[in-house]
């Protein structure tokens, strides 16, 4: 069986969804660690951002690759959901789930909301469409002018609607990951009995870690724990 035909099967779709989910989980973790540099100060975060920008075309190639991975992940999720509904065209009169968690039952909805959040995040902090006045700020770093990512982030999250929106999105992302990060092992065939307990706890633990890291940045800006540099007004 060819690789393309294999991915057209249910097992193949689940495997592809797990692989793309693993790649996206790795990105979320690395992205969070990079953003946490904000707690080391303005220069630390701006230097990290400048280093990424110095990659030029490679950075946009990586972004395009991540976008493609996200599209495939969502497409496989929709395909599997439709397959499940077609297999049971008549809904149950009464649904009383005994084993599946709330996170598992809402994977599709939370996933689509997270995708919408990613679109806003790109428009906000990457492309500067929603708040262009923040995106154009500059800072001096080692004698050079660089994009002032630190001030842009602080200014953005000082606005209550933006901060609340991000916190809700992070909560939904955590809900999605709490099930997804655990179930991907099963989809990839890692089902040894001795690892079952670890796998069940891995998703919620990672989800809590990611939520705490990302939410701490939003809350620190919103509550005024991270200050704007002199000369930049809120």
ZAKEDREN-610317 format. One line per 4 residues: their letters; for each residue x, y, z of C-alpha. Coordinates in nm, 4 decimals, padded with zeros to 6 digits, always signed. Layout:
N
a = X/Y/Z ~ ...
END
This chain:
234
xxxx = +00.0000/+00.0000/+00.0000 ~ +00.1355/+00.3426/-00.0954 ~ +00.1844/+00.6153/+00.1629 ~ -00.0920/+00.8292/+00.0100
xxxx = -00.3381/+00.5404/+00.0221 ~ -00.2384/+00.4585/+00.3795 ~ -00.3241/+00.8101/+00.4966 ~ -00.6682/+00.7789/+00.3354
xxxx = -00.7589/+00.5091/+00.5863 ~ -00.8903/+00.5894/+00.9340 ~ -00.5739/+00.4564/+01.0965 ~ -00.3616/+00.6579/+00.8556
xxxx = -00.5608/+00.9747/+00.9257 ~ -00.5218/+00.9235/+01.3013 ~ -00.1471/+00.8690/+01.2575 ~ -00.1084/+01.1830/+01.0464
xxxx = -00.3151/+01.3804/+01.2962 ~ -00.0915/+01.2547/+01.5783 ~ +00.2310/+01.3398/+01.3932 ~ +00.1144/+01.6903/+01.3071
xxxx = -00.0139/+01.7318/+01.6628 ~ +00.3261/+01.6328/+01.7977 ~ +00.4960/+01.8880/+01.5723 ~ +00.2545/+02.1613/+01.6814
xxxx = +00.3009/+02.0702/+02.0476 ~ +00.6778/+02.1038/+02.0066 ~ +00.6324/+02.4464/+01.8500 ~ +00.3981/+02.5626/+02.1278
xxxx = +00.6543/+02.4634/+02.3909 ~ +00.9480/+02.6316/+02.2142 ~ +00.7389/+02.9415/+02.1405 ~ +00.6381/+02.9681/+02.5054
xxxx = +00.9967/+02.9335/+02.6273 ~ +01.1057/+03.2091/+02.3918 ~ +00.8260/+03.4391/+02.5041 ~ +00.9115/+03.3828/+02.8702
xxxx = +01.2316/+03.5777/+02.8061 ~ +01.0121/+03.8835/+02.8619 ~ +01.0669/+03.8306/+03.2356 ~ +01.4419/+03.8817/+03.1824
xxxx = +01.3777/+04.2304/+03.0507 ~ +01.3338/+04.4329/+02.7366 ~ +01.6754/+04.3584/+02.5860 ~ +01.6438/+03.9822/+02.6359
xxxx = +01.3141/+03.9525/+02.4492 ~ +01.4117/+04.2007/+02.1787 ~ +01.7415/+04.0182/+02.1198 ~ +01.5551/+03.6878/+02.0815
xxxx = +01.3106/+03.8473/+01.8367 ~ +01.5928/+04.0124/+01.6409 ~ +01.7704/+03.6781/+01.6123 ~ +01.4576/+03.5220/+01.4647
xxxx = +01.4111/+03.8131/+01.2237 ~ +01.7728/+03.7734/+01.1068 ~ +01.6751/+03.4361/+00.9582 ~ +01.4919/+03.6242/+00.6839
xxxx = +01.3399/+03.3896/+00.4284 ~ +01.4067/+03.0853/+00.6444 ~ +01.1761/+03.2272/+00.9109 ~ +00.8915/+03.2679/+00.6633
xxxx = +00.9629/+02.9198/+00.5279 ~ +00.9309/+02.7824/+00.8812 ~ +00.6078/+02.9774/+00.9327 ~ +00.4709/+02.8409/+00.6070
xxxx = +00.5648/+02.4886/+00.7122 ~ +00.3914/+02.5311/+01.0474 ~ +00.0825/+02.6675/+00.8749 ~ +00.0783/+02.3648/+00.6445
xxxx = +00.1100/+02.1323/+00.9443 ~ -00.1791/+02.3131/+01.1149 ~ -00.3972/+02.2866/+00.8029 ~ -00.3288/+01.9131/+00.7745
xxxx = -00.3997/+01.8641/+01.1459 ~ -00.7356/+02.0431/+01.1213 ~ -00.8243/+01.8643/+00.7958 ~ -00.7598/+01.5231/+00.9526
xxxx = -00.9678/+01.6208/+01.2569 ~ -01.2619/+01.7237/+01.0373 ~ -01.2280/+01.4098/+00.8286 ~ -01.2271/+01.1789/+01.1308
xxxx = -01.5211/+01.3634/+01.2865 ~ -01.7228/+01.3256/+00.9675 ~ -01.6297/+00.9580/+00.9442 ~ -01.7497/+00.9005/+01.2998
xxxx = -02.0805/+01.0740/+01.2283 ~ -02.1325/+00.8748/+00.9087 ~ -02.0675/+00.5537/+01.0994 ~ -02.3464/+00.6532/+01.3417
xxxx = -02.5950/+00.8592/+01.1351 ~ -02.8660/+00.8360/+01.4021 ~ -02.7662/+01.0182/+01.7202 ~ -02.8207/+00.8645/+02.0592
xxxx = -03.1384/+00.9788/+02.2348 ~ -02.9465/+01.0231/+02.5589 ~ -02.5697/+01.0570/+02.5869 ~ -02.4181/+00.9697/+02.9221
xxxx = -02.0406/+00.9401/+02.8736 ~ -01.8788/+00.7111/+03.1275 ~ -01.5127/+00.7096/+03.0241 ~ -01.4352/+00.9969/+02.7898
xxxx = -01.3419/+01.3277/+02.9478 ~ -01.4942/+01.6666/+02.8705 ~ -01.1698/+01.7592/+02.6923 ~ -01.2032/+01.4551/+02.4662
xxxx = -01.5675/+01.5305/+02.3837 ~ -01.4931/+01.8936/+02.2921 ~ -01.1718/+01.8396/+02.0936 ~ -01.3214/+01.9556/+01.7647
xxxx = -01.4775/+02.2720/+01.9016 ~ -01.1792/+02.3749/+02.1142 ~ -00.9472/+02.3017/+01.8217 ~ -01.1378/+02.5273/+01.5826
xxxx = -01.1484/+02.8086/+01.8389 ~ -00.7727/+02.7754/+01.8898 ~ -00.7245/+02.8038/+01.5120 ~ -00.9249/+03.1281/+01.5192
xxxx = -00.7036/+03.2500/+01.8032 ~ -00.3892/+03.1686/+01.6036 ~ -00.5219/+03.3831/+01.3180 ~ -00.5779/+03.6757/+01.5557
xxxx = -00.2390/+03.6208/+01.7201 ~ -00.0677/+03.6491/+01.3814 ~ -00.2633/+03.9638/+01.2956 ~ -00.1831/+04.1120/+01.6363
xxxx = +00.1802/+04.0339/+01.7197 ~ +00.3311/+03.9080/+01.3924 ~ +00.1787/+04.1177/+01.1151 ~ +00.0732/+04.4208/+01.3207
xxxx = -00.2644/+04.4497/+01.1482 ~ -00.4842/+04.4900/+01.4549 ~ -00.2559/+04.7310/+01.6456 ~ -00.0179/+04.8900/+01.3943
xxxx = +00.0744/+05.1686/+01.6381 ~ +00.2343/+04.9076/+01.8656 ~ +00.3991/+04.7124/+01.5870 ~ +00.6094/+05.0039/+01.4649
xxxx = +00.7954/+05.0671/+01.7922 ~ +01.1746/+05.0594/+01.7811 ~ +01.4431/+05.0009/+02.0454 ~ +01.8212/+05.0300/+02.0553
xxxx = +02.0057/+04.7029/+02.1079 ~ +02.3862/+04.6878/+02.0938 ~ +02.3878/+05.0141/+01.9001 ~ +02.1360/+04.8947/+01.6424
xxxx = +01.7692/+04.9718/+01.5923 ~ +01.5491/+04.6665/+01.6354 ~ +01.1784/+04.5969/+01.6596 ~ +01.0630/+04.6644/+02.0154
xxxx = +00.8746/+04.3395/+02.0728 ~ +00.8841/+04.3865/+02.4506 ~ +00.6890/+04.7132/+02.4426 ~ +00.4508/+04.5792/+02.1783
xxxx = +00.3599/+04.2809/+02.3967 ~ +00.3217/+04.4877/+02.7145 ~ +00.1061/+04.7494/+02.5404 ~ -00.1107/+04.4816/+02.3817
xxxx = -00.1808/+04.2926/+02.7025 ~ -00.2450/+04.6076/+02.9050 ~ -00.5771/+04.6274/+02.7190 ~ -00.8402/+04.4304/+02.9081
xxxx = -01.0284/+04.2907/+02.6031 ~ -00.7041/+04.1650/+02.4467 ~ -00.5774/+04.0159/+02.7727 ~ -00.9083/+03.8421/+02.8456
xxxx = -00.9270/+03.7085/+02.4912 ~ -00.5785/+03.5598/+02.5192 ~ -00.6519/+03.4040/+02.8588 ~ -00.9681/+03.2385/+02.7280
xxxx = -00.7792/+03.1134/+02.4215 ~ -00.5010/+02.9728/+02.6402 ~ -00.7576/+02.7942/+02.8565 ~ -00.9122/+02.6362/+02.5461
xxxx = -00.5666/+02.5426/+02.4152 ~ -00.4937/+02.3729/+02.7485 ~ -00.8244/+02.1877/+02.7294 ~ -00.7377/+02.0709/+02.3774
xxxx = -00.3858/+01.9610/+02.4729 ~ -00.4894/+01.7840/+02.7915 ~ -00.6515/+01.5140/+02.5792 ~ -00.4591/+01.5491/+02.2550
xxxx = -00.1104/+01.5163/+02.4039 ~ -00.2106/+01.1942/+02.5781 ~ -00.4050/+01.0369/+02.2919 ~ -00.1347/+01.0947/+02.0306
xxxx = +00.0776/+00.8188/+02.1880 ~ -00.2032/+00.5691/+02.1308 ~ -00.2482/+00.6911/+01.7734 ~ +00.1217/+00.6319/+01.7099
xxxx = +00.1027/+00.2792/+01.8494 ~ +00.2743/+00.3483/+02.1818 ~ +00.0373/+00.1448/+02.3974 ~ +00.2552/-00.0518/+02.6389
xxxx = +00.0645/-00.1199/+02.9648 ~ +00.3474/+00.0159/+03.1808 ~ +00.3277/+00.3515/+03.0015 ~ -00.0507/+00.3864/+03.0223
xxxx = -00.0526/+00.5774/+03.3509 ~ +00.2271/+00.8092/+03.2340 ~ +00.0505/+00.8788/+02.9055 ~ -00.2755/+00.9604/+03.0818
xxxx = -00.1022/+01.2188/+03.3010 ~ +00.1295/+01.3596/+03.0328 ~ -00.1424/+01.5532/+02.8494 ~ -00.2910/+01.7328/+03.1518
xxxx = +00.0569/+01.8059/+03.2913 ~ +00.1806/+01.9587/+02.9649 ~ -00.1442/+02.1501/+02.9222 ~ -00.1136/+02.2989/+03.2713
xxxx = +00.2516/+02.3897/+03.2120 ~ +00.1766/+02.5651/+02.8835 ~ -00.1246/+02.7489/+03.0251 ~ +00.0731/+02.8667/+03.3290
xxxx = +00.3629/+02.9892/+03.1149 ~ +00.1567/+03.1773/+02.8576 ~ -00.0987/+03.3108/+03.1050 ~ +00.1772/+03.4430/+03.3308
xxxx = +00.2949/+03.6735/+03.0510 ~ -00.0542/+03.8081/+02.9867 ~ -00.1289/+03.8615/+03.3561 ~ +00.2090/+04.0240/+03.4275
xxxx = +00.1439/+04.2821/+03.1540 ~ -00.2212/+04.3370/+03.2427 ~ -00.1530/+04.3807/+03.6146 ~ +00.1379/+04.6182/+03.5544
xxxx = +00.4105/+04.3854/+03.6817 ~ +00.5986/+04.4333/+03.3537 ~ +00.6661/+04.8023/+03.3029 ~ +00.6918/+05.0005/+02.9821
xxxx = +01.0251/+05.1704/+02.9081 ~ +01.0496/+05.5438/+02.9698 ~ +00.9167/+05.7508/+02.6842 ~ +00.6569/+05.4950/+02.5752
xx = +00.3043/+05.5765/+02.6892 ~ +00.0257/+05.3262/+02.7328
END
